[in-house]
Amino acid sequence: MKKFSKALILSLMVGSVIAGIVSCKRSDDEPPVTKGKIGRLYISFSNYRDGATPFPSIGIIDNADSVLANGGDMSTIFKLRNISITSGVKGGATLYFDPFVQRIYQAPKNENGLSDTVLRHMSYNLNGIPASTNSIQNSVMGSVRGMAINIPENNNEPRFLYVTKTSRTGNNRDVQPVGIYKFNSAIANGYVRYGQKITLAGLGEERAPWGLAINGKTLYASISGPNGGVMVLPNVVNNLDTLLADYSNTQMHTIAGASKVRGISYHLLKDILVLTDYTGEGPSAVGKIYIIENFSKLPAGEITPTRTIQGASTGLLEPVDVSIDKRANGTFMFVVDKSSRYISRFKITDNGNVAPDARLIVDRTPETNIAVQMIPEGIFFDGRD
């Protein structure tokens, strides 16, 4: 048998190790690799007591896309993880998750005279539980109801954080108008100046941007108010101007009869956009979910949703946020309703007066088990295979 020198064997071993390291290196444009399938649902709660022990501001449902055979009882699995998570917001509003920057974002509700102009973003561990918390502080953060982060085409492009400012108090600490604001770093910390201000032309005083979704370089903003809908801002991510006043390079899609369009979510692979809407308030409110197929191909103007979920069986009163399973095989969308307090799961193919195939009301805090009517206001589904 031919003998090999120790030097040659050592050289081959080192070469193999180096090759293995190089081949396994993760691209910065890919989310971190996780073991096994993820179907994790994050919920933002708006409950807050000033000066008292804070309520949990975030809840997590694991395996939220699970299906039981033979119509099993979904309440056995569609339930909150037994852990209380507080981010520091004075009541949670919209919530956003980004696996690329590895952060969970939560905006403050800012109601009942509370002053909170700090948006929190948190790292998380392998189980999806928020860990260390950082803050982006700016006066525009006091009424954020929509968030989106662009996905760059290469490692040299920055990741921007876009937020909607939905209202204005009028005091000298809240001077910026309603609109969309861009922050040049999605992981900034401390007081941060916005990098771009976008005020939208032609909306009028009764209409305002609410939620945000992103499709490449294009932003989709849900628009509240009479005959609201969706405003498309084509290629806006490439626009680096600091001020886009009365920005008119847009396409408006209106929905006849829409009143309080709030939540928005977009499925890139299926080109499906979903919106929540409602009329009225409280127990007499009427909630809807609009499902719009082939959205990116629609011309500007009035559109008719492909399907509309509404009716007594839906349990929808004031649905304020929605998140769709964006995987190629995704079949569900998840909705939170601040009036009925339901966290619901519907099929993307649902239509009309249909009951959700899974839903949950939280009447006790996780972990501490304190009786309280938790109010969900934001939702985001993290689905990865």
C-alpha positions in Angstrom: 0.0 0.0 0.0 1.3 3.4 -0.9 2.2 5.6 2.1 1.3 9.2 2.2 3.3 11.8 4.1 1.9 13.5 7.2 2.3 16.8 5.5 0.2 15.7 2.5 -2.6 14.3 4.8 -2.6 17.5 6.9 -2.8 19.6 3.7 -5.8 17.7 2.4 -7.6 17.9 5.7 -7.1 21.7 6.0 -8.2 22.1 2.4 -11.4 20.2 3.0 -12.3 22.2 6.1 -11.7 25.5 4.3 -13.9 24.3 1.3 -16.6 23.4 3.8 -16.5 26.7 5.5 -16.7 28.6 2.2 -19.5 26.5 0.8 -21.6 27.0 3.9 -21.2 30.7 4.2 -24.6 32.4 4.3 -25.3 35.3 1.9 -26.2 38.5 3.7 -29.3 38.6 1.5 -30.6 35.4 3.0 -32.4 35.1 6.4 -30.5 33.1 9.0 -30.8 29.3 8.5 -33.1 27.6 11.0 -33.7 24.0 11.7 -37.1 22.8 10.6 -40.2 24.5 9.4 -41.3 27.8 11.0 -44.9 29.0 11.2 -44.8 31.6 13.9 -47.4 34.3 14.5 -46.6 37.5 16.3 -49.4 39.6 17.8 -49.2 43.1 19.2 -51.4 44.0 22.1 -52.5 47.6 22.9 -53.3 47.1 26.7 -51.3 49.5 28.9 -51.6 50.9 32.4 -49.6 54.0 33.1 -47.5 53.7 36.2 -48.4 50.1 36.8 -46.9 46.7 36.0 -47.1 46.6 32.2 -49.2 44.1 30.3 -47.5 41.9 27.7 -47.2 43.8 24.5 -46.4 40.9 22.3 -47.8 37.3 22.1 -46.6 34.4 20.0 -48.5 31.5 18.5 -46.2 28.6 17.3 -47.2 26.4 14.4 -50.0 28.8 13.6 -50.3 27.3 10.1 -50.9 23.8 11.5 -53.9 21.7 10.3 -55.5 19.0 12.3 -56.8 15.9 10.6 -60.5 15.2 10.6 -61.5 18.6 11.8 -59.8 18.4 15.2 -60.1 21.0 17.9 -57.8 23.9 16.7 -57.9 25.5 20.2 -55.5 22.8 21.3 -52.7 24.2 19.1 -53.8 27.7 18.1 -52.9 29.3 21.4 -50.4 31.7 22.8 -47.0 30.5 24.0 -46.9 30.7 27.8 -44.5 33.6 28.1 -45.1 37.4 28.7 -43.2 39.7 26.4 -42.9 43.4 27.0 -41.1 45.7 24.5 -41.4 48.9 26.4 -44.1 50.5 24.3 -47.0 52.2 26.1 -49.4 49.9 24.4 -48.6 48.2 21.2 -49.9 49.1 17.7 -48.6 47.7 14.4 -45.9 45.0 14.5 -43.4 44.0 11.8 -41.0 41.1 11.5 -38.0 41.0 9.2 -35.8 37.8 9.0 -33.1 39.5 6.9 -32.3 42.2 9.5 -33.3 39.7 12.2 -35.5 42.1 14.1 -39.1 42.4 15.4 -40.5 45.9 15.3 -43.3 47.4 17.4 -44.9 50.8 17.3 -46.6 52.5 20.2 -50.4 52.9 20.3 -50.1 56.3 21.9 -53.7 56.8 23.2 -55.4 58.3 26.3 -52.9 61.2 26.6 -49.9 59.0 26.6 -46.8 60.4 24.9 -44.7 57.7 23.3 -42.6 58.5 20.2 -40.3 55.6 20.4 -40.4 52.6 18.0 -38.9 49.5 19.4 -37.0 46.9 17.5 -35.8 43.7 19.1 -33.4 40.9 18.2 -34.7 37.4 18.9 -33.4 33.9 19.8 -33.8 30.7 17.8 -37.2 30.2 19.4 -38.4 33.5 18.1 -38.6 35.1 21.5 -37.5 38.8 21.5 -34.2 39.4 23.3 -32.4 42.8 23.5 -34.4 45.9 22.6 -33.2 49.0 20.7 -35.2 52.1 20.0 -35.7 54.6 17.2 -36.9 57.9 18.6 -38.6 60.6 16.5 -41.8 62.6 16.8 -43.2 60.9 13.7 -43.3 57.6 15.6 -46.2 58.6 17.7 -48.8 57.5 15.2 -47.1 54.8 13.2 -49.6 52.2 11.8 -47.6 50.8 8.9 -44.0 49.6 8.5 -42.0 48.0 5.7 -38.3 47.3 5.0 -36.9 47.0 1.5 -35.0 43.9 0.4 -31.9 45.1 -1.5 -30.7 43.4 -4.7 -27.1 43.1 -3.4 -25.1 43.5 -0.2 -24.0 47.1 -1.1 -27.6 48.5 -0.9 -28.9 49.8 2.4 -32.0 48.5 4.1 -34.5 51.4 4.7 -37.3 51.4 7.2 -40.5 53.0 6.0 -43.3 54.0 8.4 -46.6 55.8 8.1 -47.5 58.8 10.2 -51.3 58.6 10.4 -52.3 61.6 12.5 -51.0 64.9 13.9 -51.7 66.3 17.3 -50.9 69.9 16.3 -48.7 70.7 19.3 -45.2 72.0 18.9 -43.7 68.6 19.4 -45.6 67.1 16.5 -45.0 69.4 13.6 -44.5 66.9 10.8 -47.5 66.2 8.4 -49.3 63.0 7.8 -47.3 60.9 5.3 -44.7 58.2 4.8 -41.3 58.6 6.3 -38.1 56.7 5.5 -35.3 56.1 8.0 -32.0 55.3 6.3 -31.1 52.5 8.6 -33.5 49.8 9.7 -31.4 49.0 12.8 -30.6 52.5 14.0 -30.7 53.3 17.7 -31.5 56.4 19.7 -32.8 59.7 18.3 -32.8 59.4 14.6 -33.6 61.9 11.9 -35.8 60.7 9.1 -34.1 60.5 5.7 -37.1 61.1 3.5 -40.5 62.6 3.9 -43.3 61.7 1.5 -46.6 63.6 1.5 -49.1 62.3 -1.0 -50.9 64.4 -3.5 -54.7 64.3 -4.1 -55.7 62.5 -0.9 -57.6 65.3 0.8 -58.0 65.8 4.5 -60.2 62.7 5.1 -57.7 60.3 3.6 -54.4 59.2 5.0 -51.9 56.4 4.5 -52.2 53.6 7.0 -50.5 50.2 6.4 -47.5 49.4 4.2 -46.4 46.5 2.0 -43.5 46.3 -0.3 -42.9 44.8 -3.8 -39.3 45.1 -4.8 -38.7 48.9 -5.2 -42.4 49.7 -5.0 -44.4 50.6 -1.9 -48.1 49.8 -1.4 -49.9 52.0 1.1 -53.4 51.3 2.4 -55.5 54.5 2.3 -58.2 55.1 4.8 -61.2 57.4 4.4 -64.2 57.4 2.0 -63.7 55.1 -1.0 -60.2 54.3 0.2 -58.0 51.6 -1.1 -54.4 51.3 -2.1 -51.9 53.8 -3.3 -48.9 52.4 -5.3 -45.6 54.3 -5.2 -43.6 52.8 -8.1 -39.8 52.6 -7.7 -39.9 54.9 -4.7 -37.1 53.0 -3.0 -34.7 54.3 -5.7 -35.7 57.9 -5.1 -33.2 59.4 -2.7 -34.7 62.9 -2.4 -35.1 64.0 1.2 -38.5 65.6 0.5 -41.2 64.4 -1.8 -43.9 67.0 -1.2 -47.3 66.3 -2.7 -45.8 63.3 -4.4 -47.8 62.5 -7.5 -45.8 59.7 -9.1 -48.4 57.3 -7.7 -51.3 55.1 -8.8 -54.5 55.1 -6.7 -56.7 52.1 -6.6 -60.1 52.9 -4.9 -62.7 50.4 -3.6 -66.3 51.7 -3.8 -67.8 51.8 -0.3 -64.5 51.3 1.5 -64.5 53.3 4.7 -61.7 52.5 7.1 -59.1 50.5 5.2 -56.4 49.5 7.7 -54.3 46.4 7.4 -52.5 45.4 4.2 -50.4 42.4 3.2 -48.9 41.3 -0.1 -48.0 37.8 -1.4 -45.3 38.4 -4.0 -45.3 34.9 -5.5 -49.0 34.8 -6.0 -49.5 38.5 -6.7 -52.3 38.6 -4.1 -52.9 41.7 -2.0 -55.3 41.6 1.1 -56.8 44.5 3.0 -59.0 44.9 6.1 -61.8 47.4 6.2 -64.7 48.3 8.5 -67.7 50.6 8.9 -69.1 51.8 12.2 -67.7 51.2 15.6 -67.9 48.7 18.4 -70.5 45.9 18.5 -72.4 47.4 15.5 -69.4 47.7 13.3 -69.1 45.6 10.1 -65.7 44.2 9.2 -64.4 43.0 5.8 -61.3 41.4 4.3 -60.7 42.2 0.6 -58.7 39.7 -1.4 -57.3 41.1 -4.7 -55.7 38.8 -7.2 -53.2 39.9 -9.9 -52.9 43.2 -8.0 -49.7 44.4 -9.6 -51.2 44.2 -13.1 -54.3 46.3 -12.3 -54.6 49.8 -13.9 -55.2 52.8 -11.6 -58.8 53.6 -10.8 -61.7 51.9 -9.1 -61.1 48.2 -8.6 -63.4 45.3 -7.5 -61.9 42.8 -5.0 -61.7 39.3 -6.3 -63.3 38.1 -3.1 -64.7 39.8 0.1 -65.0 38.0 3.4 -67.8 39.6 5.5 -70.8 38.6 7.5 -71.9 37.4 11.0 -70.0 34.1 10.8 -66.7 35.8 10.2 -66.6 37.5 13.6 -65.2 40.6 12.0 -66.1 43.9 13.5 -63.1 46.2 13.4 -60.2 44.3 11.8 -57.2 46.5 11.9 -54.3 44.3 10.6 -53.7 41.3 8.4 -50.7 39.1 7.5 -50.6 36.6 4.7 -48.5 33.4 4.5 -46.1 34.5 1.8 -44.6 31.1 1.0 -45.3 29.5 -2.4 -47.5 26.9 -0.7 -49.1 29.4 1.8 -52.8 29.0 2.2 -53.7 31.2 5.2 -54.0 34.8 6.2 -54.2 36.0 9.8 -56.3 38.9 11.1 -56.6 40.8 14.4 -59.8 42.6 15.4 -59.6 45.3 18.1 -63.4 45.2 18.8 -64.2 41.5 18.8 -60.7 40.9 20.1 -60.4 37.8 17.8 -57.1 36.6 16.4 -58.4 34.7 13.4 -57.1 32.5 10.6 -58.8 32.5 7.2 -58.0 30.7 4.0 -56.7 32.9 1.2 -59.5 31.2 -1.0 -62.3 32.1 1.5 -65.2 34.2 0.3 -68.4 35.7 1.7 -69.9 34.8 5.1 -67.4 32.2 6.3 -66.2 31.3 9.7 -62.4 31.3 10.3 -61.0 27.8 10.6 -59.1 28.9 13.8 -59.5 31.8 16.1 -58.5 32.9 19.6 -59.6 35.5 22.2 -57.0 36.2 25.0 -58.7 36.7 28.3 -55.7 36.1 30.5 -52.1 37.2 30.3 -49.7 34.5 29.3 -47.5 33.1 32.0 -48.9 35.4 34.8 -52.5 34.2 34.1 -54.0 37.5 35.2 -57.6 38.0 33.9 -57.7 40.8 31.4 -59.3 41.4 28.0 -56.2 41.6 25.8 -56.8 43.8 22.7 -54.9 42.8 19.6 -53.9 45.6 17.2 -51.0 44.3 15.1 -50.0 40.9 13.5 -47.2 39.4 11.5 -46.8 35.8 10.3 -43.2 34.4 10.0 -43.5 31.4 7.7 -40.3 29.6 6.6 -39.7 26.1 5.3 
